[in-house]
Amino acid sequence: MSKADPGVTANLNESYPADPPADCALCPRLVQYREDNKRKFPDFFNGAVPSFGDPDAEILIVGLAPGVRGANRTARPFTGDYAGNLLYPTLVKFGFATGTFKADPEDGLRLKRAMVTNAVRCVPPENKPTGAEVRTCRPFLLSAMGALPNLKVLFILGRIAHDTVLTSLGQVRSKHPFGHGAVHRIDDLVLVDSYHCSRYNVNTGRLTTEMFEQAFEKAVETVD
């Protein structure tokens, strides 16, 4: 996706970097929670988590926010808590990553043609960002998208991330309802929805490995 592309790119805010600084101070509640976590967990990263992946990515995977013992600890999205256990092996299986995921940022995992990010970059209390926090972080998501010249597909994990992406792109959410495996075409982008690969969704059977892979395959079909 280049600066010359119409439609979606017109909404990008290029005044923001693709990743906020680790000590981003834009959301007072999240800053306070980060400071609390620094006292409780001084060995954790405890900062705004940067995106992870290939700068030539064709697929951008968008989650909601870091987990306190996951990316907030390790500084890599979906690393350190359960969600990465399904996401990253799926990327390896479909050829969008190399190496073995070991829930450690030093595991040598490398993404190919894919990048992973979150709609909100700082860990929120109880894993629930407020609407204001989602809005405040939105320019970073747009800039992350704008920084990927080959971007074709957004693979979106969960309803809140789905709604955030649509609003970021200036779309009416009712015209693009969330659904597992749903595909939405917006100008030069394709959006593919999936239930979030959280421990809760997997343990309750709401999301199975087969379901997740089937949804991701729809994203792959768009770029291959």
Secondary structure, 3 states (H helix, E strand, C coil): CCCCCCHHHHHCCCCCCCCCCCCCCCCHHHHHHHHHHHHHCCCCCCCCCCCEECCCCCEEEEECCCCCCCHHHHCCCCCCCCCHHHHHHHHHHCCCEECCCCCCCCCCCEECCEEEEECCCCCCHHHCCCHHHHHHHHHHHHHHHHCCCCCCEEEEECHHHHHHHHHHCCCCHHHCCCCCCCEEEECCEEEEEECCCCHHHHHCCCCCHHHHHHHHHHHHHHHC
